Amino acid sequence: MSNKNPFEIRSDMLALAKDYMDQQYQMNVSFAEKALETGRKSIEEVQGMYKMYSMEELMEKAKEMYSFVSKKD
């Protein structure tokens, strides 16, 4: 067990959230490209799938992931 301070734990949670959101974005892009290639989606529909997450969404995901750390169960 490591003895990380709260700042280090929050930093780790932010990094995990960023990795998660980056992977989710890449999956959306891949899905959009395949849907466009097969003709299942139009260009207009696919453009929404290329939207990158915002800083607020990243922070919300980090808070969600951090919530289990701060619980005292």
Phi and psi in degrees as a GROMACS rama.xvg file:
@    title "Ramachandran Plot"
@    xaxis  label "Phi"
@    yaxis  label "Psi"
@TYPE xy
-91.5651  156.811  SER-2
-106.33  70.7399  ASN-3
-83.7688  144.681  LYS-4
-81.5278  167.48  ASN-5
-57.3392  -36.025  PRO-6
-62.4539  -44.1472  PHE-7
-64.8214  -39.2716  GLU-8
-64.7457  -44.8165  ILE-9
-63.4106  -39.7025  ARG-10
-62.5933  -42.6412  SER-11
-63.1532  -41.0066  ASP-12
-65.9027  -38.8824  MET-13
-64.8333  -41.4583  LEU-14
-63.9651  -41.9226  ALA-15
-63.3767  -42.997  LEU-16
-63.2845  -41.8659  ALA-17
-63.3617  -44.3342  LYS-18
-59.4574  -43.8452  ASP-19
-62.2557  -48.1597  TYR-20
-66.7599  -37.4703  MET-21
-62.9348  -43.5293  ASP-22
-65.7621  -40.2018  GLN-23
-62.3269  -42.6018  GLN-24
-61.6976  -45.6659  TYR-25
-62.8958  -37.3408  GLN-26
-66.5189  -39.736  MET-27
-62.3795  -43.6862  ASN-28
-63.384  -44.3255  VAL-29
-62.0735  -45.2343  SER-30
-62.0949  -42.9163  PHE-31
-62.2969  -43.0045  ALA-32
-63.8762  -42.9122  GLU-33
-66.3878  -40.7529  LYS-34
-65.4019  -38.2445  ALA-35
-67.8054  -42.5258  LEU-36
-62.4484  -39.6308  GLU-37
-84.5735  -5.10122  THR-38
80.9656  11.4061  GLY-39
-76.2046  -24.0622  ARG-40
-130.328  148.076  LYS-41
-86.6602  168.377  SER-42
-60.1966  -39.2905  ILE-43
-62.2004  -41.8084  GLU-44
-67.6697  -37.5187  GLU-45
-71.1093  -32.9721  VAL-46
-56.4204  -36.2794  GLN-47
-65.1238  -26.8227  GLY-48
-75.7639  -17.5322  MET-49
-88.1254  1.04107  TYR-50
-68.1678  124.531  LYS-51
-78.2551  150.275  MET-52
-68.2975  153.725  TYR-53
-91.9326  168.019  SER-54
-62.6149  -36.8607  MET-55
-64.1059  -41.1662  GLU-56
-65.5771  -39.2714  GLU-57
-63.3435  -45.1824  LEU-58
-64.6139  -39.1452  MET-59
-63.4582  -41.2521  GLU-60
-66.0209  -40.2292  LYS-61
-63.4694  -41.8435  ALA-62
-62.993  -41.2143  LYS-63
-61.2478  -44.5376  GLU-64
-69.7163  -32.7463  MET-65
-76.6399  -21.3749  TYR-66
-57.9273  -34.5215  SER-67
-71.0352  -24.8675  PHE-68
-72.2773  -38.1249  VAL-69
-82.5664  -11.2149  SER-70
-69.1647  145.844  LYS-71
-112.716  53.5309  LYS-72
